[in-house]
């Protein structure tokens, strides 16, 4: 059974850091493009970052470029999202999603992905 499980969310002060994890079971993450998405209340799910399975190239939304880093540990079948310098506009539920290799085409679109987890909530507040 294919499953993605996100963890690592929580409450952090502005300027703080969190590391999110996305663990897979039932399939090998390294064979898929993995994206991180977030969804704030009342808003569309937006693509934050993606790591390509075939090239290892990483992609970021402009809003997080320079602050967030996506990485993959194939031995642990896990993808991470290191989030630094968190801002008040970063909160939401963060999801990891898996897509068959697409070389980054439309990486930001939730509709490109085949699997996703239940999400982990992130709150940024002082």
C-alpha positions in Angstrom: 0.0 0.0 0.0 1.4 3.4 -1.1 1.6 5.8 1.8 3.3 9.1 2.5 3.6 10.4 6.0 4.6 13.9 6.9 6.0 15.0 10.2 7.9 17.8 11.9 5.3 20.5 11.8 4.6 22.7 14.8 4.6 26.1 16.3 7.6 28.3 15.7 8.3 32.0 16.2 9.0 34.3 13.3 12.6 33.8 12.2 12.7 30.3 13.5 13.3 27.0 11.8 11.6 23.7 11.3 12.5 20.5 9.4 9.7 18.6 7.8 10.0 14.9 6.9 8.1 12.9 4.3 8.5 9.2 4.8 7.3 6.7 2.2 6.1 3.2 2.5 5.0 0.8 -0.2 7.1 2.4 -2.9 10.6 3.9 -3.4 10.7 7.7 -3.1 13.8 8.1 -5.3 11.8 6.8 -8.3 9.4 9.8 -8.0 9.5 13.5 -8.2 8.6 14.7 -4.7 7.0 18.0 -4.1 6.1 19.9 -0.9 2.9 21.9 -0.9 1.2 24.0 1.6 -2.4 25.0 2.1 -3.5 27.9 4.2 -7.1 28.2 5.4 -9.3 29.3 2.5 -6.5 29.2 0.0 -5.5 27.0 -2.8 -2.8 24.4 -2.3 0.5 25.9 -3.5 3.7 24.3 -4.6 6.6 25.2 -2.4 9.4 23.0 -3.6 10.2 19.9 -5.6 13.1 17.5 -6.1 13.4 15.7 -9.4 13.9 11.9 -9.2 15.9 11.7 -12.5 18.1 14.8 -12.3 18.2 15.7 -8.6 17.4 19.3 -9.6 15.5 21.2 -7.0 12.8 23.8 -7.6 11.4 26.5 -5.3 8.6 29.0 -5.2 9.9 32.5 -5.2 8.3 33.1 -1.8 10.6 30.5 -0.2 13.7 30.6 -2.3 16.8 31.1 -0.2 15.0 30.1 3.0 13.8 26.6 2.3 15.8 23.6 1.2 14.5 20.3 -0.1 16.6 17.1 0.2 16.3 13.4 -0.1 17.8 10.5 1.9 17.4 7.5 -0.3 18.6 5.1 2.4 15.8 6.2 4.7 13.2 6.6 1.9 12.6 10.1 3.2 12.4 13.6 1.8 13.0 16.6 4.0 12.1 20.3 3.8 14.4 22.5 5.9 12.6 25.7 6.6 14.6 28.6 7.9 13.7 32.3 8.6 10.0 31.4 8.8 7.7 34.3 8.2 4.1 35.0 9.3 3.0 34.2 5.7 4.4 30.7 5.9 1.8 28.9 8.0 -0.5 26.2 6.7 -0.7 22.5 6.4 2.3 21.1 4.5 1.9 18.1 2.3 4.4 16.0 0.5 3.3 14.6 -2.9 4.8 12.1 -5.3 4.7 12.3 -9.1 6.1 10.1 -11.8 9.2 11.7 -13.2 8.3 14.8 -15.1 11.7 16.7 -15.3 10.2 19.6 -13.3 7.4 20.2 -15.8 4.5 21.9 -13.8 6.1 20.8 -10.6 4.1 23.5 -8.7 0.7 22.0 -9.7 -0.9 19.7 -7.2 -2.9 18.1 -10.1 0.3 16.7 -11.5 0.9 14.4 -8.5 -0.4 10.9 -7.9 0.0 10.5 -4.1 0.1 12.7 -1.1 0.0 12.4 2.7 -2.3 13.8 5.4 -0.1 16.8 5.9 1.6 18.4 8.9 0.5 21.8 10.3 2.9 24.7 10.6 2.1 27.7 12.7 4.3 30.8 12.8 3.5 33.1 15.7 5.2 35.1 18.4 
